[in-house]
Amino acid sequence: MSLKKIAQLTGLSIATVSHALNGTRAVSDESREKILQAAKEVGYKPNIAARTLRIQKSNTIAIIIPSDIGNTNANYFYMDVIMGLRKKMMETNYELIVSTYDPHGGVEKSLPSAQVLRQHWVDGVIVVPSSHSQRQIKSIREMGLPYVLLDRRSDDDSSCVTSDNQKGAADAVRLFAACGKRRIGFIGGTGTATGRQRYSGYMEALETLGLPIDDSLIRLFSSYSLDQGEQGARWLLASGVDAILAADNVMMMGTLCALKTDGIRIPEEVGVIGFDDFDWMDMLSPPLTTVKQQAYQMGYIAAEVLLRKLSGIDTIEVVVLDTTLVVRESHGICSEQPANSSILMAQNT
């Protein structure tokens, strides 16, 4: 009805009005100006859904990330990722949809936006897959949508943007060793490729340094939570650790809770290094040494990779971003810095 009204006001055909408003065919500047003015007068709002169905393009992408009930898996990291992703979307006039899934709910619940994706309301997907990654990726492929994996790598030919998790964990172990730590414990997960890479970096560094590999100093969980961080820390304390690498920010918080509750002095009795870095870690006592990922850049670059796919460049891109050790105080006092590590000295240390 609105198109008909605009056509009456401008003296132009309904077809010309439609082409001008939807950009489906060239219209003279004079006619377009008349149409836009009339559309403003009648309060015309385009039917975006109908236009999307016609041209099969929505200029919208989705990012799908894991999120546990009750925020037991804090998603601070993904907020920074989303900010980087959103920046690129704004630069290219794309809209962004953020969706989450329960990583423990089984593959049938791991893509809650599947129906929307199937209806092609989005042009492409950036996804952080769970332990069901292969089945998730298969589901997305069956929808025929371009996709990019984020913070994960896959065994198949999938484009991805991730961190050098193995090197990050190895750097942390080398820093502990440079401070004289010899019984270095590890708390981490095996439910994702990211967790397995961090564990591999821990083992690699122990072997390279000639330190003993002791199963009593390793606590691996299938998922991450504060409770598991606390349980893991107490297990390691009973095993006589002098340092703990908590390979996830939630596990790290659980570790700190356990050490504080038990009256363990950091780093005098037990050194601690966490994964992921946030401003509030400067305010802890002592300030926390961490492995910093490039979360913002990860989101921005993942968007660039997906946009190249949407433009027709369908090559496999694997982008691995470097990590940095942010050195504060919780790891201990070192006589020298370890070699082959990317180190950033925090300003207030």
C-alpha positions as CSV (number, residue, x, y, z in Angstrom):
1,M,0.0,0.0,0.0
2,S,2.8,2.4,0.8
3,L,4.4,1.9,-2.6
4,K,1.2,2.7,-4.3
5,K,0.8,5.9,-2.2
6,I,4.4,7.0,-3.1
7,A,3.7,6.2,-6.8
8,Q,0.6,8.5,-6.7
9,L,2.5,11.3,-5.0
10,T,5.3,11.2,-7.5
11,G,3.4,10.4,-10.6
12,L,5.8,7.4,-11.2
13,S,5.0,3.8,-11.6
14,I,4.9,1.4,-8.7
15,A,7.7,-0.6,-10.4
16,T,10.0,2.5,-10.6
17,V,9.3,3.2,-6.9
18,S,10.1,-0.3,-5.9
19,H,13.4,-0.3,-7.9
20,A,14.5,3.0,-6.4
21,L,13.8,1.9,-2.8
22,N,15.3,-1.5,-3.1
23,G,18.2,-0.7,-5.4
24,T,17.3,-3.4,-7.8
25,R,17.5,-1.3,-11.0
26,A,19.0,2.1,-12.0
27,V,16.6,5.0,-11.5
28,S,17.3,8.6,-12.5
29,D,18.6,11.0,-9.8
30,E,15.5,13.2,-10.2
31,S,13.1,10.3,-9.9
32,R,15.0,8.9,-6.9
33,E,14.9,12.2,-5.1
34,K,11.2,12.5,-5.6
35,I,10.6,9.0,-4.4
36,L,12.8,9.4,-1.3
37,Q,11.0,12.6,-0.3
38,A,7.6,11.0,-0.8
39,A,8.7,8.0,1.2
40,K,9.7,10.2,4.1
41,E,6.3,12.0,4.0
42,V,4.3,8.8,4.2
43,G,6.6,7.2,6.8
44,Y,7.5,4.3,4.5
45,K,9.6,1.6,6.1
46,P,11.2,-1.1,3.8
47,N,10.3,-4.7,4.3
48,I,13.8,-6.0,5.0
49,A,12.7,-9.6,5.3
50,A,11.0,-9.5,1.9
51,R,14.0,-7.8,0.3
52,T,16.3,-10.4,1.8
53,L,14.3,-13.2,0.3
54,R,14.5,-11.5,-3.1
55,I,18.2,-10.8,-3.3
56,Q,19.3,-13.7,-1.0
57,K,21.6,-11.3,0.9
58,S,21.0,-9.8,4.3
59,N,24.3,-8.0,5.0
60,T,24.2,-9.7,8.3
61,I,26.6,-12.3,9.9
62,A,26.3,-14.3,13.1
63,I,28.8,-15.2,15.7
64,I,28.0,-18.2,17.8
65,I,29.9,-18.6,21.1
66,P,29.6,-21.0,24.1
67,S,28.1,-19.8,27.4
68,D,27.4,-21.8,30.5
69,I,24.3,-21.4,32.7
70,G,24.9,-19.0,35.6
71,N,28.1,-17.5,34.0
72,T,30.2,-20.3,35.4
73,N,32.2,-19.9,32.2
74,A,33.0,-16.2,32.2
75,N,33.0,-14.9,28.7
76,Y,35.1,-11.8,29.2
77,F,37.4,-13.0,26.4
78,Y,34.6,-13.2,23.9
79,M,33.4,-9.7,24.7
80,D,36.7,-8.4,23.5
81,V,36.4,-10.7,20.4
82,I,33.0,-9.3,19.6
83,M,34.2,-5.7,19.9
84,G,36.9,-6.4,17.3
85,L,34.3,-8.2,15.1
86,R,31.8,-5.3,15.4
87,K,34.4,-2.8,14.4
88,K,35.0,-4.5,11.1
89,M,31.3,-4.9,10.6
90,M,30.7,-1.2,11.1
91,E,33.4,-0.4,8.5
92,T,31.7,-2.6,5.9
93,N,28.0,-1.8,6.7
94,Y,27.3,-5.3,7.9
95,E,25.1,-6.1,10.9
96,L,26.1,-8.6,13.6
97,I,24.0,-11.2,15.4
98,V,25.4,-12.7,18.6
99,S,24.1,-16.1,19.7
100,T,25.2,-18.5,22.4
101,Y,24.9,-22.3,23.0
102,D,25.3,-24.6,25.9
103,P,28.6,-26.4,25.4
104,H,27.4,-29.3,27.6
105,G,24.0,-29.7,26.0
106,G,24.9,-32.1,23.2
107,V,25.2,-31.4,19.5
108,E,21.4,-31.1,19.0
109,K,21.5,-28.0,21.2
110,S,24.8,-26.6,20.1
111,L,23.4,-24.5,17.3
112,P,20.3,-22.7,18.6
113,S,20.3,-20.4,15.6
114,A,20.1,-23.2,13.1
115,Q,16.6,-22.5,12.0
116,V,17.5,-18.8,11.3
117,L,20.7,-19.9,9.5
118,R,18.7,-22.4,7.3
119,Q,16.3,-19.6,6.3
120,H,19.4,-17.6,5.1
121,W,18.7,-14.6,7.4
122,V,22.5,-14.4,7.7
123,D,25.1,-14.4,4.9
124,G,27.9,-16.2,6.9
125,V,28.8,-17.5,10.3
126,I,31.7,-17.2,12.7
127,V,31.6,-20.0,15.3
128,V,33.5,-21.1,18.4
129,P,32.9,-24.8,18.2
130,S,32.6,-27.1,21.2
131,S,33.9,-30.6,21.8
132,H,31.2,-31.5,19.2
133,S,33.1,-29.4,16.7
134,Q,33.1,-31.8,13.7
135,R,29.3,-32.3,14.0
136,Q,28.7,-28.6,14.4
137,I,30.8,-27.8,11.3
138,K,29.0,-30.5,9.3
139,S,25.7,-28.9,10.3
140,I,26.9,-25.5,9.1
141,R,28.3,-26.9,5.9
142,E,25.0,-28.6,5.1
143,M,23.3,-25.2,5.3
144,G,25.6,-24.0,2.5
145,L,26.8,-21.0,4.5
146,P,30.4,-19.6,4.5
147,Y,31.9,-19.9,7.9
148,V,35.1,-19.2,9.9
149,L,36.1,-21.0,13.1
150,L,37.3,-18.7,15.9
151,D,39.5,-19.6,18.9
152,R,39.6,-23.2,17.6
153,R,41.4,-25.2,14.9
154,S,39.8,-28.1,13.1
155,D,41.2,-31.3,11.7
156,D,39.5,-30.7,8.4
157,D,40.0,-27.9,5.8
158,S,38.2,-25.0,7.7
159,S,39.4,-21.4,7.8
160,C,40.1,-20.4,11.3
161,V,41.6,-17.6,13.5
162,T,43.2,-18.7,16.7
163,S,46.0,-18.1,19.2
164,D,49.3,-19.9,19.4
165,N,48.1,-21.6,22.6
166,Q,50.9,-24.1,22.7
167,K,53.6,-21.5,22.7
168,G,51.7,-19.4,25.3
169,A,51.6,-22.3,27.7
170,A,55.3,-23.2,27.1
171,D,56.3,-19.6,27.7
172,A,54.6,-19.6,31.1
173,V,56.4,-22.8,32.1
174,R,59.7,-21.4,31.0
175,L,59.1,-18.3,33.1
176,F,58.4,-20.4,36.2
177,A,61.6,-22.4,35.6
178,A,63.6,-19.1,35.3
179,C,62.3,-18.2,38.8
180,G,63.5,-21.5,40.2
181,K,60.2,-23.4,40.2
182,R,60.6,-27.1,39.6
183,R,57.3,-28.7,40.6
184,I,55.1,-26.9,38.1
185,G,51.4,-27.9,38.1
186,F,48.9,-27.6,35.4
187,I,45.1,-27.1,35.5
188,G,43.3,-27.2,32.2
189,G,40.7,-28.8,30.0
190,T,40.6,-31.4,27.3
191,G,37.2,-30.7,25.8
192,T,38.4,-28.4,23.1
193,A,41.4,-28.2,20.7
194,T,42.4,-25.0,22.5
195,G,42.7,-26.8,25.9
196,R,44.6,-29.7,24.4
197,Q,47.1,-27.3,22.7
198,R,47.8,-25.6,26.0
199,Y,48.4,-28.9,27.7
200,S,50.7,-29.9,24.9
201,G,52.7,-26.6,25.4
202,Y,53.0,-27.4,29.1
203,M,54.3,-30.9,28.4
204,E,56.7,-29.7,25.6
205,A,58.3,-27.1,27.9
206,L,58.8,-29.6,30.7
207,E,60.5,-32.0,28.4
208,T,62.7,-29.2,26.8
209,L,63.7,-28.0,30.3
210,G,64.5,-31.4,31.5
211,L,61.9,-31.2,34.3
212,P,60.2,-34.4,35.4
213,I,56.7,-35.1,34.1
214,D,54.6,-36.0,37.2
215,D,51.0,-37.1,36.7
216,S,50.2,-35.9,40.3
217,L,50.9,-32.3,39.1
218,I,48.4,-32.4,36.3
219,R,44.6,-31.9,36.6
220,L,42.6,-32.1,33.4
221,F,38.8,-31.5,33.2
222,S,36.4,-31.9,30.3
223,S,35.0,-28.4,30.9
224,Y,35.9,-25.3,32.9
225,S,34.3,-24.0,36.1
226,L,35.3,-22.2,39.3
227,D,34.7,-25.3,41.4
228,Q,37.0,-27.4,39.2
229,G,39.7,-24.7,39.4
230,E,39.4,-24.9,43.2
231,Q,39.4,-28.7,43.2
232,G,42.4,-28.8,40.9
233,A,44.4,-26.3,42.9
234,R,43.9,-28.3,46.2
235,W,44.9,-31.5,44.5
236,L,48.1,-29.9,43.3
237,L,48.8,-28.4,46.7
238,A,48.5,-31.9,48.2
239,S,51.0,-33.0,45.6
240,G,53.6,-30.4,46.6
241,V,53.6,-28.0,43.7
242,D,55.6,-24.8,43.8
243,A,53.8,-23.2,40.8
244,I,50.5,-23.5,39.0
245,L,49.6,-22.7,35.4
246,A,45.8,-22.3,35.2
247,A,45.2,-22.6,31.5
248,D,41.8,-20.8,31.5
249,N,40.6,-17.6,33.2
250,V,37.8,-19.4,35.0
251,M,40.1,-22.1,36.3
252,M,42.5,-19.3,37.3
253,M,39.9,-17.6,39.4
254,G,39.1,-20.9,41.1
255,T,42.8,-21.5,41.8
256,L,43.2,-18.1,43.4
257,C,40.1,-18.7,45.6
258,A,41.6,-22.0,46.8
259,L,45.0,-20.5,47.6
260,K,43.5,-17.6,49.4
261,T,41.1,-19.7,51.5
262,D,44.0,-22.1,52.4
263,G,46.3,-19.2,53.4
264,I,48.9,-20.0,50.7
265,R,51.2,-17.1,50.0
266,I,51.6,-16.1,46.3
267,P,54.3,-16.3,44.9
268,E,56.4,-17.1,48.0
269,E,54.9,-20.6,48.4
270,V,53.2,-21.2,45.1
271,G,53.6,-19.1,41.9
272,V,50.6,-18.6,39.7
273,I,50.2,-17.8,36.0
274,G,46.8,-17.5,34.3
275,F,45.5,-17.4,30.7
276,D,43.9,-14.2,29.3
277,D,44.6,-10.7,30.6
278,F,42.2,-8.1,31.9
279,D,42.8,-4.7,33.5
280,W,41.5,-5.8,36.9
281,M,44.4,-8.3,37.2
282,D,46.7,-5.3,38.1
283,M,44.5,-4.8,41.2
284,L,45.0,-8.3,42.6
285,S,47.4,-8.9,45.5
286,P,49.9,-9.8,44.1
287,P,49.1,-8.6,40.6
288,L,48.6,-11.6,38.3
289,T,51.0,-12.7,35.6
290,T,49.1,-14.0,32.6
291,V,49.3,-15.2,29.0
292,K,47.6,-12.5,26.9
293,Q,45.8,-13.3,23.7
294,Q,44.9,-10.8,21.0
295,A,41.2,-11.1,21.5
296,Y,40.1,-7.9,19.8
297,Q,42.4,-8.6,16.8
298,M,41.0,-12.2,16.6
299,G,37.5,-10.9,16.1
300,Y,38.5,-8.2,13.6
301,I,40.6,-10.7,11.5
302,A,37.9,-13.4,11.6
303,A,35.5,-10.8,10.2
304,E,38.0,-10.0,7.4
305,V,38.4,-13.7,6.5
306,L,34.6,-14.2,6.4
307,L,34.1,-11.1,4.3
308,R,36.7,-12.4,1.8
309,K,34.7,-15.6,1.5
310,L,31.5,-13.6,1.0
311,S,33.2,-11.7,-1.8
312,G,33.9,-15.0,-3.6
313,I,37.4,-15.7,-2.5
314,D,36.9,-19.2,-1.1
315,T,40.5,-20.1,0.0
316,I,41.3,-21.8,3.3
317,E,42.9,-19.3,5.6
318,V,44.5,-20.4,8.9
319,V,45.6,-17.4,11.0
320,V,47.5,-18.1,14.3
321,L,48.1,-15.0,16.4
322,D,51.0,-14.7,18.8
323,T,50.5,-14.6,22.6
324,T,52.4,-12.4,25.1
325,L,53.4,-13.0,28.7
326,V,52.2,-10.1,30.8
327,V,54.7,-10.1,33.6
328,R,53.5,-8.8,37.0
329,E,54.3,-10.5,40.3
330,S,52.4,-13.7,40.9
331,H,54.9,-16.0,39.1
332,G,57.8,-15.3,41.4
333,I,61.1,-13.5,41.4
334,C,63.4,-14.4,38.5
335,S,67.1,-13.8,38.2
336,E,66.7,-13.6,34.4
337,Q,64.0,-13.8,31.8
338,P,63.5,-17.0,29.8
339,A,64.7,-17.0,26.2
340,N,62.3,-17.4,23.2
341,S,59.3,-15.8,25.0
342,S,57.2,-12.8,24.1
343,I,57.2,-10.7,27.3
344,L,55.4,-7.6,28.3
345,M,56.3,-6.0,31.6
346,A,53.2,-4.5,33.3
347,Q,53.6,-0.8,33.9
348,N,53.0,-0.9,37.6
349,T,55.5,-3.7,38.4
